[in-house]
Amino acid sequence: MASAFGQKIKTHRQLKRMTLDQLATHAGCSKSYIWELENRDSPPHPSAEKIFAIAAALGVTPEFLLADAQAEPDDAVVDEAFYRKYKRMAPETKLRLRQILDAWDDQP
């Protein structure tokens, strides 16, 4: 049986319709490594860097992946994952998003 950490990775990878290969590419690791994380009872101990990369690729926070008690990400987790992604965006992309939000706020 997979660990709670591995099960969360697998569940959210499948919800995003990502293959093992796609997640591995986005997270900068191998397909076999992701498979081990998802399926082993005692998976390898990923570095903080790998946990952050996997969480970012899945659109969740590292804290969510590591928490045993929380089975589904709540709004706070989704918001935090979005904000972390936003912080890594290029300045032009941030500007476009802010313009979209401003235009949206101007709607009646």
C-alpha positions as CSV (number, residue, x, y, z in Angstrom):
1,M,0.0,0.0,0.0
2,A,1.3,3.4,-0.9
3,S,2.1,6.1,1.7
4,A,-0.3,9.0,2.2
5,F,2.3,11.2,0.5
6,G,2.4,8.9,-2.5
7,Q,-1.3,8.5,-2.7
8,K,-1.7,12.3,-2.8
9,I,0.8,12.6,-5.6
10,K,-1.0,9.9,-7.6
11,T,-4.5,11.2,-7.0
12,H,-3.6,14.8,-7.9
13,R,-1.5,13.7,-10.9
14,Q,-4.5,11.8,-12.2
15,L,-6.9,14.7,-11.5
16,K,-4.7,16.9,-13.6
17,R,-4.6,14.2,-16.3
18,M,-0.9,14.0,-16.1
19,T,1.2,10.9,-17.0
20,L,4.1,9.8,-14.8
21,D,6.3,11.1,-17.6
22,Q,4.7,14.5,-17.6
23,L,4.9,14.9,-13.8
24,A,8.5,13.7,-13.8
25,T,9.4,16.2,-16.5
26,H,7.8,19.1,-14.7
27,A,9.4,18.1,-11.4
28,G,12.8,17.5,-12.8
29,C,13.1,13.8,-11.9
30,S,12.7,10.4,-13.5
31,K,9.4,8.6,-14.2
32,S,10.6,5.6,-12.1
33,Y,11.2,8.0,-9.1
34,I,7.7,9.3,-9.3
35,W,6.4,5.7,-9.6
36,E,8.3,4.8,-6.4
37,L,6.9,7.8,-4.6
38,E,3.4,6.9,-5.6
39,N,3.5,3.1,-5.1
40,R,6.0,2.1,-2.4
41,D,5.1,1.5,1.2
42,S,8.3,3.1,2.2
43,P,9.1,5.5,-0.7
44,P,12.5,7.2,-1.1
45,H,12.8,10.3,1.0
46,P,12.6,13.2,-1.4
47,S,14.6,16.3,-0.9
48,A,12.7,19.6,-0.1
49,E,13.6,20.7,-3.6
50,K,11.8,17.6,-5.1
51,I,8.8,18.1,-2.8
52,F,8.5,21.7,-3.9
53,A,8.8,20.8,-7.6
54,I,6.2,18.1,-7.4
55,A,3.8,20.3,-5.4
56,A,4.2,23.1,-7.9
57,A,3.6,20.8,-10.9
58,L,0.4,19.5,-9.2
59,G,-0.8,22.9,-8.1
60,V,-0.7,22.2,-4.4
61,T,1.6,23.2,-1.6
62,P,4.4,21.1,-0.2
63,E,2.7,21.3,3.2
64,F,-0.4,19.7,1.8
65,L,1.5,16.8,0.3
66,L,3.3,16.2,3.6
67,A,0.3,16.6,5.9
68,D,-1.3,13.2,6.9
69,A,-4.5,14.6,8.1
70,Q,-5.6,16.6,5.0
71,A,-6.8,14.4,2.2
72,E,-8.0,17.2,-0.2
73,P,-6.6,20.6,-0.7
74,D,-8.8,23.4,0.7
75,D,-9.1,26.9,-0.7
76,A,-6.1,28.1,1.4
77,V,-3.9,25.4,-0.1
78,V,-5.0,26.2,-3.7
79,D,-4.6,29.9,-3.1
80,E,-1.1,29.5,-1.7
81,A,-0.1,27.2,-4.6
82,F,-1.3,29.9,-7.0
83,Y,0.5,32.6,-5.2
84,R,3.8,30.7,-5.3
85,K,3.3,30.1,-9.0
86,Y,2.5,33.8,-9.5
87,K,5.7,34.8,-7.7
88,R,7.8,32.8,-10.2
89,M,6.1,34.3,-13.2
90,A,7.8,36.7,-15.6
91,P,7.0,40.4,-14.9
92,E,5.1,40.7,-18.2
93,T,2.9,37.8,-17.2
94,K,2.2,39.3,-13.8
95,L,1.3,42.6,-15.5
96,R,-1.2,40.9,-17.8
97,L,-2.8,39.0,-14.9
98,R,-3.1,42.2,-12.9
99,Q,-4.7,43.9,-16.0
100,I,-7.2,41.1,-16.3
101,L,-8.1,41.3,-12.6
102,D,-8.5,45.1,-12.9
103,A,-10.7,44.7,-15.9
104,W,-12.7,42.1,-14.1
105,D,-13.2,44.4,-11.1
106,D,-14.5,47.1,-13.5
107,Q,-17.4,44.8,-14.7
108,P,-20.8,45.8,-13.3
